[in-house]
Amino acid sequence: MKHTAVTPVVLGLLALGPRSGYDIKATVDRSTRFFWAASYGQIYPELRRLEAEGLIAGEDAPNGARGRRVYELTNAGRKALEQWLVGPTTTIEYRDESLLRLFFADALPREQALGLLEARRRGHEEYLDALRAIDARPGTDPDFVDLVLRWGIDFNEWGRQWCEHQLQRLRRKKRS
C-alpha cells in the first residue's frame, strides 16, 4: 500500500465510523488539525485512491441536490490501519513556523522580534480556547482521542506560560 501523509487520518477516522469527504474534513478541523492537518485537496484524492486499492468502500448517498459519497473501512483497510498503528517506526516530526520565525528573529529590531513571541503566546491562547471548547462539548470521546486532547491542552498551556516567561526574561535582559 502506498502511504501518504493523510492515509492514516482517513483510515483512522473511517475506523470510527462511515463518513463522507466533507465529514472527514469537518472532523479533522476540530481534532487532528491541531497536530496533523489535512485539506480537501488531500482528502478527496486520497479517498479515491484508497477506494481503488480496496481499503475503503464508498456508496453514493446524495444530500439534496449535492452529490455525496459515504465511505467505510474494509477489512483490508482495517488491517492496513493496524499495521500502521503498530509499525516499527514512529516519527515525531514537528513543523512550527512560529518557532522558525523566532529562530531568525535576531534579524528584526528587538521590539518587532518580541512581537513575534507575543504573537506565539496569543496563538497558544487561541488554541487553548479552541481545545477547551472541544473538551466542554457534550458526549465522551474514546479514551485515546481524549488523551490526545489532554496533550493539546497541556502543551498549549505550557507554551503560553513559556512564552510569557521568555518575554519577561528578554525584556529584563534588554534593560540590563
N, C-alpha and C positions, 0 to 999 in steps of 0.2 A: 504494500500500500504506500502510495506517495503521501507524504505528510507535509502539510503547510502550517503556517502559524495559527490558522483558525480551525484546523481539523479537530484538535481536542475540544475547542469551545463548542463547535457544532455537535460533535458526538456526545460530549458531556451533557449539554442541555437537552438533547433528544433522549438521553438516558433517563432524564427526569420526567419525560412525557412528550407526546406529539406536539409539534409546533410548526408554524409557518415561518418563512424567512423573516417576515415582519415581527413575529413573536420572538424569534431568536434575537433580533436586533434590539427590541424593547427590553428583553431580559438582560442582554449584555450592558445596555445603557444604565441599568440600575444595579449591576452586580460586577461582572468581571472587568468592565471598562476602567475600574479604579486601579487595576493592575495588569490587564490584558485586553486591549481594545480590539474591536472587530467592526469594520464598516460594512455597509450594504454592498459596496463594490468588492468586498472579500467574501461575504456570506453567500450571496446568490450563486456565484460561480462555484463555490465550494459545495453547495447543496447539489448542484447539477453533477459535479464530478463524483461526489460520494454516492449519489444515486446510480450513476453509470457503473461504479465499481461494486454495487450491491451492498454497500454498508448501511444505506438508509433506503427507505421506500417512501415514495410520495404519492399522494392522492389528491386530485383536484377537489377543492371544497370552496366554490365561489362564495364571495361575501357581497351580496347585492350585485352591482354591475361590475365589480372588480374581480379579476381572476385571483385565485388564491390556491396555493398548494400546501398541504399539511404533510409533514414528514415525520416518520418514526424510525427508530433504530431497528435494524435487522439483527439476527443472531450474529452474523459476521461483523456487523458494526459494533455490537456489544463486546465481542471478542477483541476487536481492534482497540477499542477504548481501554479495556482491561489490560491489554499488552502495553499500551502507552502508560497507563497509571502505574504499573509495577515494573516498567522498563529499567534497564541498568543505569541510565544516566538521568540526573536531574540537574538542569542548568538554572542557576539563579542569575538571570540577566536583568539588569536594572538600567533602563534608559530614562534619564531625568534631565530634560532640557534646562530646567531651573538651576540644577547643580552645575551643568556645563557653563551656563552664563556666569554663575558665581565664580567658577574656576578661572574665568578670563576677566573678571570684573575689575582687576587692577588697571585695566586699560581705560577705565572711566574715571571721571572726577569722583572723589570719595563719596559725596552725598548721593550721587547717582548710583554708585555701586551699593551703598547702603539701602537705596530704594529697591534694588533687586532682592535683597534679603527681606525687606519689609513685604514685598510682593509675594515672596515664598511663604512667609508667615501667614499672609491673608489666604493664600492658596490652601494651606493646611487647614485653616479655619473653615473655608468653604467646603472642603472635603469632609471635615468633621460634621458640619451641618447636614450635608447630604447623607452621610453614613448613619448619623443618629436618626434622621428621618426614616431611613430604611429600617433601622433597628426598632423604631417606635410603631411601625405598621402592625396591624393585627395579623395573627397567624404565627406559625412557627416554621422556621427553616430546618432542613435536615441538619444534623449535628455538625458536619464539616463545612457546610455553607455558612452556618453561624460562626464557626471557628474562624473562617477567613474574614468575615465581617468584624469580629472582635480584633483580629490582627490589624485591619484597616483603621479601626477607631484608635487602638493603642498606638500604632505607628504615627498617625497624624497628630495625635495629642503630643507624643514625644517630639515630632517635627516642629509643631507650633512652639513648644517650650524651648527646644534647641535654638530656633530662630530668635526668639526673644532674648535668650541668654547671650547669643552671639552678637546681637545688635547692641546690647548693653556693654559687652566686652569691647567691641570695636569702637564704640563711642567713647568709652573711658580711655582707650588707647590713643584716640585722636587728641584728647586733651592733655595727655602726658607729654 
